[in-house]
Amino acid sequence: MDWDKLRIFHAVADAGSLTHAGDQLHLSQSAVSRQVRALEESLNVTLFHRHARGLILTEQGELLFDATRAMMKRLDAATARIRDSEEEVFGELRVTTTIGFGTLWLAPRLPKLFEKYPDLNIDLMLEERVLDLPMREADVAIRMKEPSQADLIRKRLMSVHMCLFATPEYLQENGTPQEQKDLSNHRILCQNPRSAQVGAAATLVAELMTNDVTSMLTVNNYFGVLQGVLHNIGIGVLPDYLSRDFPDLVRVLPDVHSVEVPVFLAYPEELRHSQRIAAFRDFVQEEIVIYRKTMKAQSLTSA
């Protein structure tokens, strides 16, 4: 098959419109239409159903689009490797992680990375869905469990526990729980049990709810839970790494926490030599070392 025709077909399928595809490819609508018809004739199939509202892929079109999408992602990966200089770090790096870790831990530390690599562009994709790294939905991921794919390089970064936190002002006004049953007198702030999250957090929330908690605020991400805690709404279920960046928060019922949640950094084997990946990986690992030293100092001070 002619690569130019496949490239044009992919743009049309992605845009759902001959006009929009032509704008992206800097071709006229008629030129795009001719190439698509020629591809259909060469394959002896119909690739699009044509409607007044746009184009819809046929079953055969869907099959071809799946193939061209995989090809484009592979080409993107090859382009990234070619563009990576042996000495410079520049260009786009697509990073995916959870909303909570991305907003509460990673994003506040990124100024250090940009200070060191001002020509690096970060596309930070925060969502609970696990993106497919081998299919190049992202370049590098920070995940709350070990990746299962065999063709990924992975590095364990740290462990996280979900714990209970409140502000000194809230506790002064409402009292400090001394045991779990005292939580029935407080408002609990947590991630919505129906939202995507690590199992350890959901299990802890389920345990807390056995204490006849009558008032709750549930949010679909930990950033929202943190904002509620900082505004003295109640006691929040939050990751323990927040104690470094928010030292004024008080740990409530220190013996109550989730099981360990491992945090892994992962990226495709084919990006092993990417300078952008290496720069991001080293930056995150350095920040983890700083975090651990700070946490150790805080524990010695409190002791």
C-alpha positions, 0 to 999 in steps of 0.5 A: 500500500502507498504510504502517502495514501495511508497517511492521508487516510489516517488523518481523515479517520482521526479527524472524521472530516475531509476538510479538517484532514486537509487543513492538517495536511495542507491539502485541498479537500478534493486532493484528500478525497481523491487519495482516499478513493484511490486507496479504497479502489486499491483495496477494493473496499469501502473505508468510510460511510459518508454522511452529511455530518461527516465520515464514519469508518466502516468495519474494514476502515476500523481495521485499517485505522487500528493498523495506521494508529499503531504505525504512527505511534511507532513512528513517533517513538522512532522520531523521539529517539532520533531527536534525542541528543546525546548531550542535550535534553529538549522536546516533549515528554509525555508523563502520566500518573494519577491525579493525586500523585500528579497534583500533590507530589509531582507538579509542585516539584517540576520547577526544579526540572524546568530550571535544569532543562528549560527546553524540555516540554512536559505534557502531564496527563493526570488520570486514574486510567492506566495508559498503554506505554508500549502503544505510546499513549505516554512516554513515561508513567508513575504508577501505584502498582508494578506494571504488568507488561514485560516490555517495560523498564520499571523502577520502584521509587517509594512506598505510600500509606494512606493516613488520617490528617487534619489541621490544628485549627480543626482539632482545637475546635472539634477535639482530637480522636483518641481511638477509631470509634471517636471518628463517629463525632467527626466529618470524614473526607475521602476519595469517593469509594466508587471512583478509580483508586488503589485498593488499599485506600478503598479498604481503609475507607471501608474500615473507617465507615464501620465506626458509624461515621454520620457525616462525610465529604467524598471527592473523586481525587485527593487534591479535592480532599486536601483542599477540604482538610486545609479549610477545616471541613474535617479529617481527611484520608490522604497519602502520607507523603503530604506531611513533607509539603504540609508540615502543619497538618496533624496526623490523626490516629497514627496507628490507623493507615492503609497497607503499603502502596508501591510507587513505580516509574516505568517506560518502554524498553525502546526508549531506554536511551532517551535523554528526556526519559533519563533526565526525568527519571533522575530528577524524580529519583533525586526528589525521592531521596530528598523526600526520604531525608526530610521525612527521616529528619521529621521523625527524629524531631518528633521523637 
